[in-house]
Amino acid sequence: MQNLISSILIKMAKVDAQSKDLAAQVDAQSLLMAAMCLTLQKGEHDSLSTNILKAITAATLASKEILRSDADLLLMHIKRLVSITHFVEVHAEPLAETTPTLE
């Protein structure tokens, strides 16, 4: 019985480590996308969102393997990232004036 419990605990630890790794990858990709969006000129955020929406919609219509709910969830997160980046862009100048430098 102890072997069964320890085996289950080991498997749970491996799954936990894998989920932490996946979460770190998602966070890194989110930060990368945010940084890329910050390099866009004003007004290009809408164009980016539109192009992403078109690509996901086309992929959803072209493949029966992609669920509409998955595509909607993906779009929701992408729109959130773009809106956060837009918020940072709008409020970055006032923050830059009050934020101390690391030098």
Phi and psi in degrees as GROMACS dihedral restraints (atoms count N, CA, C in turn):
[ dihedral_restraints ]
;  ai    aj    ak    al  type     phi  dphi    fc
    3     4     5     6     1   -65.0    20    10
    4     5     6     7     1   -36.4    20    10
    6     7     8     9     1   -64.1    20    10
    7     8     9    10     1   -38.9    20    10
    9    10    11    12     1   -64.5    20    10
   10    11    12    13     1   -44.9    20    10
   12    13    14    15     1   -65.1    20    10
   13    14    15    16     1   -44.9    20    10
   15    16    17    18     1   -66.5    20    10
   16    17    18    19     1   -35.7    20    10
   18    19    20    21     1   -64.0    20    10
   19    20    21    22     1   -42.3    20    10
   21    22    23    24     1   -64.3    20    10
   22    23    24    25     1   -42.3    20    10
   24    25    26    27     1   -63.6    20    10
   25    26    27    28     1   -39.1    20    10
   27    28    29    30     1   -64.9    20    10
   28    29    30    31     1   -43.8    20    10
   30    31    32    33     1   -63.0    20    10
   31    32    33    34     1   -40.3    20    10
   33    34    35    36     1   -65.3    20    10
   34    35    36    37     1   -37.6    20    10
   36    37    38    39     1   -65.2    20    10
   37    38    39    40     1   -40.2    20    10
   39    40    41    42     1   -64.7    20    10
   40    41    42    43     1   -43.2    20    10
   42    43    44    45     1   -64.2    20    10
   43    44    45    46     1   -40.0    20    10
   45    46    47    48     1   -62.8    20    10
   46    47    48    49     1   -43.0    20    10
   48    49    50    51     1   -64.3    20    10
   49    50    51    52     1   -40.3    20    10
   51    52    53    54     1   -66.1    20    10
   52    53    54    55     1   -39.6    20    10
   54    55    56    57     1   -69.1    20    10
   55    56    57    58     1   -35.0    20    10
   57    58    59    60     1   -66.0    20    10
   58    59    60    61     1   -39.2    20    10
   60    61    62    63     1   -64.4    20    10
   61    62    63    64     1   -43.2    20    10
   63    64    65    66     1   -63.8    20    10
   64    65    66    67     1   -41.5    20    10
   66    67    68    69     1   -62.7    20    10
   67    68    69    70     1   -39.7    20    10
   69    70    71    72     1   -65.1    20    10
   70    71    72    73     1   -38.9    20    10
   72    73    74    75     1   -63.8    20    10
   73    74    75    76     1   -43.4    20    10
   75    76    77    78     1   -64.2    20    10
   76    77    78    79     1   -43.7    20    10
   78    79    80    81     1   -61.6    20    10
   79    80    81    82     1   -42.2    20    10
   81    82    83    84     1   -64.0    20    10
   82    83    84    85     1   -41.8    20    10
   84    85    86    87     1   -66.4    20    10
   85    86    87    88     1   -37.1    20    10
   87    88    89    90     1   -63.9    20    10
   88    89    90    91     1   -43.4    20    10
   90    91    92    93     1   -65.3    20    10
   91    92    93    94     1   -39.5    20    10
   93    94    95    96     1   -63.3    20    10
   94    95    96    97     1   -44.8    20    10
   96    97    98    99     1   -64.6    20    10
   97    98    99   100     1   -40.6    20    10
   99   100   101   102     1   -62.0    20    10
  100   101   102   103     1   -43.0    20    10
  102   103   104   105     1   -63.8    20    10
  103   104   105   106     1   -40.2    20    10
  105   106   107   108     1   -65.8    20    10
  106   107   108   109     1   -40.1    20    10
  108   109   110   111     1   -65.7    20    10
  109   110   111   112     1   -33.4    20    10
  111   112   113   114     1   -66.4    20    10
  112   113   114   115     1   -22.2    20    10
  114   115   116   117     1   -82.6    20    10
  115   116   117   118     1   -10.1    20    10
  117   118   119   120     1   -71.4    20    10
  118   119   120   121     1   151.3    20    10
  120   121   122   123     1   -75.6    20    10
  121   122   123   124     1   160.3    20    10
  123   124   125   126     1   -58.8    20    10
  124   125   126   127     1   138.8    20    10
  126   127   128   129     1    90.6    20    10
  127   128   129   130     1   -16.5    20    10
  129   130   131   132     1   -81.1    20    10
  130   131   132   133     1   -13.4    20    10
  132   133   134   135     1   -62.3    20    10
  133   134   135   136     1   -41.1    20    10
  135   136   137   138     1   -64.6    20    10
  136   137   138   139     1   -40.5    20    10
  138   139   140   141     1   -63.6    20    10
  139   140   141   142     1   -41.3    20    10
  141   142   143   144     1   -62.2    20    10
  142   143   144   145     1   -47.8    20    10
  144   145   146   147     1   -60.3    20    10
  145   146   147   148     1   -42.5    20    10
  147   148   149   150     1   -63.9    20    10
  148   149   150   151     1   -43.7    20    10
  150   151   152   153     1   -65.4    20    10
  151   152   153   154     1   -39.2    20    10
  153   154   155   156     1   -65.9    20    10
  154   155   156   157     1   -43.0    20    10
  156   157   158   159     1   -59.9    20    10
  157   158   159   160     1   -44.2    20    10
  159   160   161   162     1   -62.5    20    10
  160   161   162   163     1   -42.3    20    10
  162   163   164   165     1   -65.6    20    10
  163   164   165   166     1   -43.8    20    10
  165   166   167   168     1   -69.2    20    10
  166   167   168   169     1   -40.1    20    10
  168   169   170   171     1   -62.7    20    10
  169   170   171   172     1   -44.1    20    10
  171   172   173   174     1   -63.4    20    10
  172   173   174   175     1   -41.4    20    10
  174   175   176   177     1   -66.4    20    10
  175   176   177   178     1   -38.3    20    10
  177   178   179   180     1   -65.8    20    10
  178   179   180   181     1   -41.3    20    10
  180   181   182   183     1   -72.5    20    10
  181   182   183   184     1   -30.6    20    10
  183   184   185   186     1   -80.3    20    10
  184   185   186   187     1   -20.9    20    10
  186   187   188   189     1  -126.3    20    10
  187   188   189   190     1   133.6    20    10
  189   190   191   192     1   -83.0    20    10
  190   191   192   193     1   -11.2    20    10
  192   193   194   195     1   -77.7    20    10
  193   194   195   196     1   -23.5    20    10
  195   196   197   198     1   -87.1    20    10
  196   197   198   199     1   119.3    20    10
  198   199   200   201     1   -78.4    20    10
  199   200   201   202     1   144.0    20    10
  201   202   203   204     1   -62.3    20    10
  202   203   204   205     1   -37.2    20    10
  204   205   206   207     1   -65.0    20    10
  205   206   207   208     1   -36.5    20    10
  207   208   209   210     1   -66.4    20    10
  208   209   210   211     1   -41.7    20    10
  210   211   212   213     1   -65.1    20    10
  211   212   213   214     1   -41.1    20    10
  213   214   215   216     1   -63.3    20    10
  214   215   216   217     1   -40.5    20    10
  216   217   218   219     1   -64.2    20    10
  217   218   219   220     1   -42.9    20    10
  219   220   221   222     1   -61.9    20    10
  220   221   222   223     1   -45.3    20    10
  222   223   224   225     1   -62.8    20    10
  223   224   225   226     1   -39.4    20    10
  225   226   227   228     1   -60.3    20    10
  226   227   228   229     1   -44.5    20    10
  228   229   230   231     1   -68.7    20    10
  229   230   231   232     1   -38.0    20    10
  231   232   233   234     1   -65.5    20    10
  232   233   234   235     1   -44.4    20    10
  234   235   236   237     1   -61.7    20    10
  235   236   237   238     1   -37.3    20    10
  237   238   239   240     1   -63.9    20    10
  238   239   240   241     1   -44.4    20    10
  240   241   242   243     1   -63.2    20    10
  241   242   243   244     1   -42.9    20    10
  243   244   245   246     1   -66.1    20    10
  244   245   246   247     1   -40.2    20    10
  246   247   248   249     1   -69.1    20    10
  247   248   249   250     1   -35.9    20    10
  249   250   251   252     1   -64.9    20    10
  250   251   252   253     1   -42.6    20    10
  252   253   254   255     1   -62.9    20    10
  253   254   255   256     1   -40.8    20    10
  255   256   257   258     1   -63.9    20    10
  256   257   258   259     1   -40.6    20    10
  258   259   260   261     1   -60.9    20    10
  259   260   261   262     1   -45.5    20    10
  261   262   263   264     1   -62.2    20    10
  262   263   264   265     1   -41.3    20    10
  264   265   266   267     1   -61.8    20    10
  265   266   267   268     1   -43.0    20    10
  267   268   269   270     1   -68.8    20    10
  268   269   270   271     1   -37.7    20    10
  270   271   272   273     1  -101.9    20    10
  271   272   273   274     1     7.4    20    10
  273   274   275   276     1   -69.3    20    10
  274   275   276   277     1   -39.6    20    10
  276   277   278   279     1   -62.8    20    10
  277   278   279   280     1   -48.5    20    10
  279   280   281   282     1   -61.6    20    10
  280   281   282   283     1   -35.6    20    10
  282   283   284   285     1   -69.2    20    10
  283   284   285   286     1   -37.8    20    10
  285   286   287   288     1   -63.5    20    10
  286   287   288   289     1   -33.0    20    10
  288   289   290   291     1   -72.7    20    10
  289   290   291   292     1   -28.3    20    10
  291   292   293   294     1  -103.6    20    10
  292   293   294   295     1   -10.8    20    10
  294   295   296   297     1   -86.1    20    10
  295   296   297   298     1   126.6    20    10
  297   298   299   300     1   -69.3    20    10
  298   299   300   301     1   151.4    20    10
  300   301   302   303     1   -85.7    20    10
  301   302   303   304     1   163.1    20    10
  303   304   305   306     1   -91.1    20    10
  304   305   306   307     1     5.5    20    10
